[in-house]
């Protein structure tokens, strides 16, 4: 069995990844089943003089003979690569929030620099038969950097966030460089068919990419495949017995509505709170009979936009609780911290409604976790945003427009009043989809397709790796001319490159 090299911005111990939830669980499970290496940032931020390009290599506790290799980020890299370009440019643009993108902040040079450093550190660890699977928007240029270093292994990329419409993508000043970097991959996996269409359209508009007869996309004399691979969960982890302990409310018999979202402006939390307040106002007979429990763990709090959303939610929850609450009934339970994964299963199962209404989301795995946790004989009802990737699969949820407060308020009433037979029918159809597209199917289908795509590349008349490296070198020269401070270079050591950035004014965090 060929070894799999997983690369992601953040790497976790396999045991911790299993508790973290989301995609980290699927990656950890993959490394338990087959030989592999998981490479990326270890979460540490160090002073520049302490930085090292030699990764810390540790054997992972797994049956698959896997290992973990990690690097720290310097404070400047964390500011400009992670908080900067990744989360203040790419994240807002990919979630259709051009108003929040900081295009003029000069983050791109450091973004390329970290990907270059990661590639140089990873290159000696790659074996000839390895399959390389790179994850998410932080590492879009990594395949290009690896190709420049002579890596000819199959390289796939998976984007866990949505792809914006082409015209939105084109707003990024470095859109040509990003498009060229994407063509270094053999396979790009996306969450939905709409994402696939958006990315193909972007490559057509930005660099004159064209669709070939075999379905692949040709750009810069390279052919790549772009396909849909919806992320799934292990349903058996959530299905099972009754909650370990009864979840009580302040008012006897009140139904719980549960929301679990990272504290992020893309999650539509303010709209959710307003819709719940409107529901209580529009249908006063449900006052004292229902409570909204919203778990919103913090994320990237040093970015200004996240401070704003936290203050907004605290103000909204206080306002609604003040308007409708009583001494023995608080309408909104707002919890600004994470909850253990096993505890969430019990909360899901004890909730009559799952409330998942992001303004834009790649998939929204918590909606699948909620469904999988339900009692098959008396299941709850998920309310799901039409702009979540999961809506393309979970068509038997109550699908709503997260911007339409009245529609959401009415959907809450519909879910509370839905009879058991309809709830059971919807649950069965939802579970059939969740089991058919589980986490194991997601990883195996992507890797099988990547291997097949790479074989086609090796047998076709596609250009040699030397030609691809030449194309990537042109990108590097273009990036140096347009994006790097004077004197900065891909070939400088990280310490020298960081010192050159010290002459640039830094953005306050």
C-alpha positions, 0 to 999 in steps of 0.5 A: 500500500502506497504511503499517503502524505497529508499536508494541512495548515495545522497538525494535531496528535491523532488522539487529539484530532479524534476529539476535535471533530470535523475533518481532523477526525477523518484525517486521523482515521486515515492515518490509523488505517494506512502508512502515512505522514502528516505534515504542517504547522504545530500551532506554535508561534516562535521568535524569529531567531528560534525558527527552524526549517528542520521539522520535528518528526514523531511517530504517531500512535497508529496501526498504519505505521504513520508519523507526524512532522511539524514546523512552527511559525514565526510571529511575522509569519503568523501575522501575515500568512495565517491571520493576514493573507489566509484569514483576512484575504482568502477567507472573506473572499471565498465566503463572499465578503469582499467588504472585509478583505484586506487587499492592500495589507501586503500579506501575499509575499509572506503567504508565498514565503511560508508555502516555500518554506513548507515545501523545502522542509517537506521535500526530503521527507517525500518518498518516490511512491508517496501520494501527496494530499494537500488541504485547504486555502492556506496552502494553495501554492504548495504544489507549485513550490514542490514541483519547482523542487523536483517533486513528480509524485501525484499531488491532490488538493482539497478545499474545505471552504466554498469557491466563490463566483468567478467575478468575486474570485477575480477581485483578489489582486493576485488571482492570476498567481493563485490560478497558476498555482492551482494548475500544479495539482493533478486533482482538486476536490471540492465540496459541491457541484456548484463549487466545481462550476465556480472554479472551472469558470474562474480558470476560464476567466482568469487564465483562459483555461478550457475544458477538454473532452475527457472532462479535465481542465487545461491551463498553462500546458497542464491538465488537471481534474476538478471534481466533487467529493463531499466531506462526510462523518462516521455516523456510527460515532454519533448513533447509539444509546440514550444520553448519559445524563438527562439535559434539563431546562429551567422550565419543565418540558421545554424543547431545546433548539441547538446550534453549534458554530464557530464564532465566525461572521460566515455562520449567520449567528446574528441572523439566527438570534434575530430569527429566534427573537422574531419567532418568540414575538410572532408565536407567543404561545411558544414562550416558556416552551422552547429555548435556543442553546447556541455553542459558539467557540472562539476562533481567530479572536485577534482579527478585528471582524471576530471581535465585532461579531462577538460583541454583536451576539452578546448584545443580541442575546442580552436584548432578546433575553431581556425582552422575553425572559422570566425568572425561571426561563431564559430564551437564549443560552449563549455559550462562548466556548467549545464542548467535548465531542461526546458531550455534543452527541448527547446535546444533539440527541436531546434537542428537538431542532438542530439550527444550522443557518450559515450565510456561506459554508463549505459543508457544515458537518455539524448538521450531519452530526446532529442527524446521526445523533437522533433517536430513530424512533423519535428524531428531531428536525434539522433546519439548514441554510441553503447556502451550506454545502450540506444542503446539496445532500441533505434535501430532507432537512428544512432548507431556509434562506438565512437572510430571511428572518420571517422564513426562519421563524416560520421554519422553527414553528414547522419543525416543532409541530411536525408529526412523528411519522414525517420526522421519522421519514425525513430522518431515514432519508437523511441517514441514508445519504449520510451513511452513503457519503461517510468519511471513509468514502470521502477519503478513499474516493478522493485518493483513488481518483488521484491515483487514476488521474496521476496514471493518466498524466504519466501515460499521456502526452502532458508536458514533463515535470521540467516543463511544469517547473519552468512554468512555476519559475515564471510564476516565482519571477512574476510574484517577485516583481509584483508582490515582494518587497525590494530585495526579497526572494524565494531563495532567501533563508526564512530568517533573512526573509523575515528580517527584510520584512521588518522594514515594513510597517506591521498591521496591529492585531 
